[in-house]
Amino acid sequence: MGRSNAYWTSNLYPSEMEEPVPTAPLNDLPPSLASRFRALRDGLLQIAGVTEQVRYMGPTWRWAWEYGIGNRKLCWLHLMKAGVDVTFTLSESDEGRLAKGPKLAGVVSRALLEGQRTGPVKWCWLELGDRRSIDAFLSLARRKAEWLSERPTPRRAPRLHRGSTGSEGVEAD
């Protein structure tokens, strides 16, 4: 999963100061890569509840297109000078569900094998070099989105504050 520094420096949008608009890659990429981006973006946005956000992800990832359902992340698209790639995460539960479902495409299986686990989450990277890999990833994204929609959104417990009288457990406005 780990990418080299040379890979990350090939980000199409390296400047932290210049936020690209969501559709910028359609004009900034060569036509063949722009069509891959369009297919991915359209496919992700057609999934019920999925939203898109262009985010600066720090000096390594730089600008990425983030897709999620509520506050849960589905994936991040990386727009590179020579390609369109994706990073996605899977929980241990998600991996178990994948094992019980239909057979995965080879490119997705390889990304899972090469993924790096950080605690209960596996981080996977996939080069989306052709329509078959895009379709395979979108199939996985639809399954993951379905699982994300099944789980209740985690909520924080209300914070208890001390009132002006110093009473324990009294919520302040």
C-alpha angles and dihedrals in degrees: 000000000000112000125205124250088248089059094052093045088061090070109136090226108043101158116095089201098059112065110200119224114245093255096045095105090062088068101027100051126072110265096260093051092042089056090052090050091048092051092049096044094046092046093050095045091051090063109099113259097006117140131190128222129175105220136180102231099190135275094309105047094024112181117007134170106238122201123192149150109237107317093335118101122230099179148314123239117213115207107207129178090249103032154350116259137175137216118200135172131220128193120221087256091053091051090052091051091049090053091055096046135069118315114279124235114261095248091054093046090051091050089052092049092049095043121116121232119224107182109305094346130082116209113210131186126200132186109222098207101152144013093269093058090046092051091047092051094046089053089054091045092054091052093047091047090053090053093046090052092053095058121077114246110258112249130198118240113248114269116242116218131192112251122231088268091058093244115161118242097012114134116227122213 
